[in-house]
Amino acid sequence: MSMSTYLIVLAVYLIGSLSSAILISRLMHLPDPRTAGSGNPGATNILRIGGKLPAALTLLGDVLKSAIPLFIAKACGFSSIVLTFVATSAVIGHLFPIFFHFKGGKGVATFLGALIALSPLTSLCWLATWLFIIYLSRYVSLASLIAALSTPLYLWFITKNMSYTIAFALLAVLVAMRHRKNIQALLAGKERKLQTPNRSSSNGHLARTTTDKSSRSPASNRNAPT
């Protein structure tokens, strides 16, 4: 590869190092996702601590920071080998961001963004797998793991591109490694299932409603949420 190609790969790594979760949490005055909730700077944790809009913005940012550079690289006519390095550098940047002491997220959305740009049909297979596991289990981590680990097989059958297949096999292993605590929690039956967050305003309204009901009926105290 030429020097310009190396510079492109480095630039994409730096883009991948920008944490959407941390930036969105700061812009929207939410708790730091590295210290709140599960401690992971990702869309699922932002959903828990901030709600649907911040989570959607985080997901979109993590997908686009790999998809956009790859779409541009494809439009410029780079070879599949170069595209593989671009995809890998974006995901590596998310997993090990230089701007945040090399402690990043789990890489699922950025992994998906790269897949969308390289092979849209494979990304649909990924999404179908993810949704199916979510429907069956409600475990985001389990769905992400199975979808990621299935990706190399999908890629090979759909694209027959060896460089894509090898790269995403390695990235799937990295994603799985970042989910090791989730795997332990799943095996122990302690993993949290997907659910919408209890926003503070909703909690306040619920608390006021419960208080009002309690003042009217002593028996309702037995049913008040704790």
Helices and strands as residue ranges (DSSP letters): H 3-16, H 20-27, H 43-50, H 52-75, H 80-95, G 98-100, H 108-118, H 120-137, H 140-159, H 162-178, H 180-188, H 200-216, G 218-223
